[in-house]
Each structure stands twice: as structure tokens, then as C-alpha cells.
Amino acid sequence: MGNSSKVLNPERRFGKRKHYSKPLPRLKWSLSNP
């Protein structure tokens, strides 16, 4: 849950640029490292 809070901060600041840039690589890393 801590990650969600930290990710939300940059997402709101940079708008959608970070929103798309962060979750995409994060999801791939999660799938690669279950």
C-alpha cells in the first residue's frame, strides 16, 4: 500500500505522463518477478 501512495504523488504532479510511464514498467516487473 505504501507504493500506491508514493506513485500517486508523482502521478498527480506530472499528470498523465508519469501515470503511464510508471504503472507500465511496474506491471511488467511484477509479472517478471512474481
Jmol script that loads the backbone (N, CA, C; Angstrom):
load data "model"
ATOM      1  N   MET A   1       0.845  -1.210   0.000  1.00  0.00           N
ATOM      2  CA  MET A   1       0.000   0.000   0.000  1.00  0.00           C
ATOM      3  C   MET A   1       0.877   1.256   0.000  1.00  0.00           C
ATOM      4  N   GLY A   2       2.048   1.141   0.622  1.00  0.00           N
ATOM      5  CA  GLY A   2       2.960   2.305   0.663  1.00  0.00           C
ATOM      6  C   GLY A   2       3.341   2.747  -0.739  1.00  0.00           C
ATOM      7  N   ASN A   3       3.546   1.773  -1.625  1.00  0.00           N
ATOM      8  CA  ASN A   3       3.932   2.116  -3.001  1.00  0.00           C
ATOM      9  C   ASN A   3       2.838   2.929  -3.685  1.00  0.00           C
ATOM     10  N   SER A   4       1.594   2.558  -3.443  1.00  0.00           N
ATOM     11  CA  SER A   4       0.469   3.252  -4.090  1.00  0.00           C
ATOM     12  C   SER A   4       0.517   4.736  -3.742  1.00  0.00           C
ATOM     13  N   SER A   5       0.766   5.035  -2.478  1.00  0.00           N
ATOM     14  CA  SER A   5       0.799   6.434  -2.027  1.00  0.00           C
ATOM     15  C   SER A   5       1.921   7.187  -2.733  1.00  0.00           C
ATOM     16  N   LYS A   6       3.088   6.559  -2.829  1.00  0.00           N
ATOM     17  CA  LYS A   6       4.241   7.230  -3.451  1.00  0.00           C
ATOM     18  C   LYS A   6       4.007   7.398  -4.952  1.00  0.00           C
ATOM     19  N   VAL A   7       3.374   6.430  -5.547  1.00  0.00           N
ATOM     20  CA  VAL A   7       3.135   6.501  -7.001  1.00  0.00           C
ATOM     21  C   VAL A   7       2.085   7.559  -7.315  1.00  0.00           C
ATOM     22  N   LEU A   8       1.117   7.700  -6.409  1.00  0.00           N
ATOM     23  CA  LEU A   8       0.039   8.676  -6.640  1.00  0.00           C
ATOM     24  C   LEU A   8       0.600  10.101  -6.629  1.00  0.00           C
ATOM     25  N   ASN A   9       1.583  10.336  -5.787  1.00  0.00           N
ATOM     26  CA  ASN A   9       2.152  11.690  -5.701  1.00  0.00           C
ATOM     27  C   ASN A   9       2.709  12.167  -7.041  1.00  0.00           C
ATOM     28  N   PRO A  10       3.646  11.425  -7.625  1.00  0.00           N
ATOM     29  CA  PRO A  10       4.225  11.842  -8.916  1.00  0.00           C
ATOM     30  C   PRO A  10       3.169  11.842 -10.019  1.00  0.00           C
ATOM     31  N   GLU A  11       2.256  10.917  -9.934  1.00  0.00           N
ATOM     32  CA  GLU A  11       1.209  10.856 -10.963  1.00  0.00           C
ATOM     33  C   GLU A  11       0.423  12.156 -11.006  1.00  0.00           C
ATOM     34  N   ARG A  12       0.048  12.665  -9.846  1.00  0.00           N
ATOM     35  CA  ARG A  12      -0.749  13.902  -9.791  1.00  0.00           C
ATOM     36  C   ARG A  12       0.105  15.091 -10.233  1.00  0.00           C
ATOM     37  N   ARG A  13       1.364  15.073  -9.878  1.00  0.00           N
ATOM     38  CA  ARG A  13       2.235  16.222 -10.197  1.00  0.00           C
ATOM     39  C   ARG A  13       2.492  16.289 -11.706  1.00  0.00           C
ATOM     40  N   PHE A  14       2.892  15.184 -12.275  1.00  0.00           N
ATOM     41  CA  PHE A  14       3.249  15.196 -13.702  1.00  0.00           C
ATOM     42  C   PHE A  14       2.038  14.946 -14.596  1.00  0.00           C
ATOM     43  N   GLY A  15       0.908  14.632 -13.977  1.00  0.00           N
ATOM     44  CA  GLY A  15      -0.285  14.396 -14.782  1.00  0.00           C
ATOM     45  C   GLY A  15      -0.313  12.977 -15.324  1.00  0.00           C
ATOM     46  N   LYS A  16      -0.587  12.856 -16.610  1.00  0.00           N
ATOM     47  CA  LYS A  16      -0.725  11.506 -17.178  1.00  0.00           C
ATOM     48  C   LYS A  16       0.609  10.976 -17.695  1.00  0.00           C
ATOM     49  N   ARG A  17       1.580  11.842 -17.900  1.00  0.00           N
ATOM     50  CA  ARG A  17       2.877  11.352 -18.422  1.00  0.00           C
ATOM     51  C   ARG A  17       3.455  10.320 -17.450  1.00  0.00           C
ATOM     52  N   LYS A  18       3.494  10.658 -16.172  1.00  0.00           N
ATOM     53  CA  LYS A  18       4.078   9.725 -15.209  1.00  0.00           C
ATOM     54  C   LYS A  18       3.106   8.561 -14.968  1.00  0.00           C
ATOM     55  N   HIS A  19       1.831   8.872 -15.027  1.00  0.00           N
ATOM     56  CA  HIS A  19       0.812   7.836 -14.776  1.00  0.00           C
ATOM     57  C   HIS A  19       1.023   6.661 -15.738  1.00  0.00           C
ATOM     58  N   TYR A  20       1.335   6.976 -16.982  1.00  0.00           N
ATOM     59  CA  TYR A  20       1.529   5.896 -17.974  1.00  0.00           C
ATOM     60  C   TYR A  20       2.950   5.338 -17.904  1.00  0.00           C
ATOM     61  N   SER A  21       3.887   6.205 -17.520  1.00  0.00           N
ATOM     62  CA  SER A  21       5.296   5.788 -17.510  1.00  0.00           C
ATOM     63  C   SER A  21       5.585   4.859 -16.331  1.00  0.00           C
ATOM     64  N   LYS A  22       4.904   5.079 -15.211  1.00  0.00           N
ATOM     65  CA  LYS A  22       5.236   4.279 -14.021  1.00  0.00           C
ATOM     66  C   LYS A  22       4.526   2.924 -13.999  1.00  0.00           C
ATOM     67  N   PRO A  23       3.211   2.900 -14.078  1.00  0.00           N
ATOM     68  CA  PRO A  23       2.485   1.630 -13.969  1.00  0.00           C
ATOM     69  C   PRO A  23       2.911   0.620 -15.038  1.00  0.00           C
ATOM     70  N   LEU A  24       3.221   1.081 -16.243  1.00  0.00           N
ATOM     71  CA  LEU A  24       3.583   0.133 -17.315  1.00  0.00           C
ATOM     72  C   LEU A  24       4.816  -0.686 -16.928  1.00  0.00           C
ATOM     73  N   PRO A  25       5.937  -0.052 -16.665  1.00  0.00           N
ATOM     74  CA  PRO A  25       7.155  -0.798 -16.304  1.00  0.00           C
ATOM     75  C   PRO A  25       6.969  -1.544 -14.992  1.00  0.00           C
ATOM     76  N   ARG A  26       6.176  -0.988 -14.098  1.00  0.00           N
ATOM     77  CA  ARG A  26       5.979  -1.622 -12.785  1.00  0.00           C
ATOM     78  C   ARG A  26       5.209  -2.936 -12.979  1.00  0.00           C
ATOM     79  N   LEU A  27       4.186  -2.919 -13.831  1.00  0.00           N
ATOM     80  CA  LEU A  27       3.388  -4.135 -14.057  1.00  0.00           C
ATOM     81  C   LEU A  27       4.264  -5.217 -14.691  1.00  0.00           C
ATOM     82  N   LYS A  28       5.112  -4.808 -15.631  1.00  0.00           N
ATOM     83  CA  LYS A  28       5.991  -5.783 -16.313  1.00  0.00           C
ATOM     84  C   LYS A  28       6.958  -6.394 -15.299  1.00  0.00           C
ATOM     85  N   TRP A  29       7.505  -5.565 -14.417  1.00  0.00           N
ATOM     86  CA  TRP A  29       8.447  -6.064 -13.425  1.00  0.00           C
ATOM     87  C   TRP A  29       7.743  -7.026 -12.469  1.00  0.00           C
ATOM     88  N   SER A  30       6.495  -6.699 -12.143  1.00  0.00           N
ATOM     89  CA  SER A  30       5.713  -7.547 -11.235  1.00  0.00           C
ATOM     90  C   SER A  30       5.476  -8.910 -11.884  1.00  0.00           C
ATOM     91  N   LEU A  31       5.160  -8.902 -13.171  1.00  0.00           N
ATOM     92  CA  LEU A  31       4.901 -10.163 -13.870  1.00  0.00           C
ATOM     93  C   LEU A  31       6.199 -10.971 -14.000  1.00  0.00           C
ATOM     94  N   SER A  32       7.297 -10.268 -14.202  1.00  0.00           N
ATOM     95  CA  SER A  32       8.587 -10.957 -14.373  1.00  0.00           C
ATOM     96  C   SER A  32       9.074 -11.507 -13.031  1.00  0.00           C
ATOM     97  N   ASN A  33       8.753 -10.780 -11.942  1.00  0.00           N
ATOM     98  CA  ASN A  33       9.186 -11.212 -10.605  1.00  0.00           C
ATOM     99  C   ASN A  33       7.977 -11.415  -9.696  1.00  0.00           C
ATOM    100  N   PRO A  34       7.286 -12.509  -9.864  1.00  0.00           N
ATOM    101  CA  PRO A  34       6.092 -12.780  -9.063  1.00  0.00           C
ATOM    102  C   PRO A  34       6.457 -13.049  -7.601  1.00  0.00           C
TER     103      PRO A  34
END
end "model"
wireframe off; spacefill off
backbone 0.3
color backbone group
